[in-house]
Amino acid sequence: MEPAWVDVPSGSDFPLANLPFGVVRPADGEATIVVRIGDHVVDLARAGIEPELTNRTSINALMASGRGGSVRERVTELLLGPARQELLHPVDDVTALLPIEVADYVDFYSSIHHATNLGRLFRPDGEALLPNWRRLPVGYHGRSGSVVVSGTPVRRPCGLVPDPTTGEPHYVATRALDIELEVAAVVGYPGANIRPDDADRHVFGFVLLNDWSARDIQAYEYQPLGPNLGKSFATSISPWVVTLEALTPFLVDPPVQDPTPSDHLAASRPWALDLHLAVDLNAEEIASTGFAGMYWTFAQQLAHMTANGAMAHVGDLLGSGTVSGPGERERGSLIELAWRGATPIGLRDGSFRTYLADGDTVTLRGWCGGDGSPRVGFGECSGTIKPAPPDERRKD
Amino acid sequence: MEPAWVDVPSGSDFPLANLPFGVVRPADGEATIVVRIGDHVVDLARAGIEPELTNRTSINALMASGRGGSVRERVTELLLGPARQELLHPVDDVTALLPIEVADYVDFYSSIHHATNLGRLFRPDGEALLPNWRRLPVGYHGRSGSVVVSGTPVRRPCGLVPDPTTGEPHYVATRALDIELEVAAVVGYPGANIRPDDADRHVFGFVLLNDWSARDIQAYEYQPLGPNLGKSFATSISPWVVTLEALTPFLVDPPVQDPTPSDHLAASRPWALDLHLAVDLNAEEIASTGFAGMYWTFAQQLAHMTANGAMAHVGDLLGSGTVSGPGERERGSLIELAWRGATPIGLRDGSFRTYLADGDTVTLRGWCGGDGSPRVGFGECSGTIKPAPPDERRKD
């Protein structure tokens, strides 16, 4: 059933079954929390729905209150009731803002195809997967303060990169600007030592995430403490936090893990997500894959992250790591799609890419269902590359 | 000159020249911002000093306002004026809380002696320093949500550690719980692409920091994305944020860097800090060293952290990394002091340590000046090890 007084276009990511949360600024007003329906947003505070929690600039307090579910129920009743057009804004008339105040951002590495591809590219003579990879969800802390909402331009970063001839490092604009197609979970309820089967108490919802990466800066800096400047300049997320509740019909069993994980990472409930993902470069699809085949689930990532007693906090963001499938066009980064420059990506306009050019726009899309069955989607996570800033200190 | 109506004990870390900021909860009241003098704290809001900024539970807004200097001036006037005993609390009557709301926590690796020691321990057959180490301040993002104030107990963490015989990883309590003696800078004013010579506009002050580390968990997990669970369980900081202003007399020229750093990391102003540091284990000094010999300065760390366009935010915490000097008793971690178990540390009670035992208390101390000249100190950063939690999922 869809509401009678709000048009939900056929195939929309945002039918009544979705109702994701976001934060928007109307042209004439203050930032506030909304729920999206079709191509509109519902102003929750104006509708009198928990105004003390919804007249806010992030959904953190709403998540922490545990009332997200009842808010979505009240919005459902509202939308199935008599028309209240004054509560709606067309989504094109508002500016979507970052929906969460990000606490810690931890990015994982949970696709076996991605980890294998990167291992083959960077350690051609060794085992593609390191010994720990099948034993725990490998991850690291990213920069929370660099998380931005979809639509925010991404400035090409500068950093120290060795000259290919002399090996001498120079501070230059990256020549290897890449994307990472990811999904991220948002923590809505705190806890430590969380068991995978309890993850549903703590995970509020999900967004798409693009972990922009400068591969040349990353390659030079990352030993021995991991990525830093190569990834800390920008991480984009989609503006609509799709709730776990809305996605529950799409939770499926994950792939069998071999070896069997340690008891503290063992799960009996299905936590893989049957989600379709696609990457567009300048409006042309260059990759598509599925999320259900991820080796480690968000439930296991959350269990691992808190297994040493660390608290998960409201607003924590857990990235899946780059999502790649087994096929050559199922890869979630350009370094994989173009195989580190060996097989450049051809575009319809006749140009080729090994990495991103200034002016390129990358858009991630993600949706569950469709093809006749009910659809619950994420919308888009998009960003356009701006040229590096002029800087007299650079040598390039 | 010292105030006439507040006793400042001889040799105190907190004379009138210091006046660091903290947040405390009095036995009978709400958390509020104070300035420490001798063994007392001054309640700023009660003194009528910027109450809208000081009647708070963190100093972030005060730092962001740019009024820290004028607040310290007003406290100086107050302390040199007529007695106002009602504004003081003995420091022993209040509970010191975390003084800052931590935004991003980035930990560096800026001691050449520490990096060389770790390189020798972990890569005995290779070059001790990796090629990037002298070119940029290597660092990574730590877990902001695990930063706690001095005095908070530290629970021995569990994690996956390979069995020494079979190599099979098990979820066990760490057997290699370590400390890291560090100093950290607190960002009080935001910015990107910060030059080292502009760092004084952005750095508000400093604290001592202990980056507790589980070496066995860390060793298994850290390839290829760096430390995570081995360090994310707890990071302690001292409660008093000593201002850059108070430490300016102790800024000195850093060691000569060879090779000369890239222009964007080059500095002409002195940013090494002539600070004495010591580590006590169960009230017995086991190490002491100086901070002035650090290879990379906080000004360079801040420049590096923002050189890719990333914003530094108010509340960002930049750790120096473990501070070690050239001598055998100048090492800031147990793995170095006991040389990974080869030379256990003997204590006065006849016991030995390679790593920490349950019940051990570690206290970091730091001070500038002294020995007849004016002293400005940090007080203590302390923590006591609690046993690992019982857990039926563990195999140990």
Interface residues (C-beta under 8 A of the other chain):
Chain A: A103 D104 V106 Y109 F122 L130 N132 R135 L136 V138 G139 Y140 H141 G142 R143 S144 G145 S146 R155 P157 C158 G159 L160 P169 H170 Y171 N193 A214 I217 Y220 E221 Y222 Q223 P224 L225 G226 P227 N228 L229 G230 S232 F233 A234 S262 D263 H264 H304 M305 A307 N308 G309 A310 M311 A312 H313 D316 P389 D391 R393 R394 K395
Chain B: A103 D104 V106 Y109 F122 L130 N132 R135 L136 V138 G139 Y140 H141 G142 R143 S144 G145 S146 R155 P157 C158 G159 L160 P169 H170 Y171 N193 A214 I217 Y220 E221 Y222 Q223 P224 L225 G226 P227 N228 L229 G230 S232 F233 A234 S262 D263 H264 H304 M305 A307 N308 G309 A310 M311 A312 H313 D316 P389 D391 R393 R394
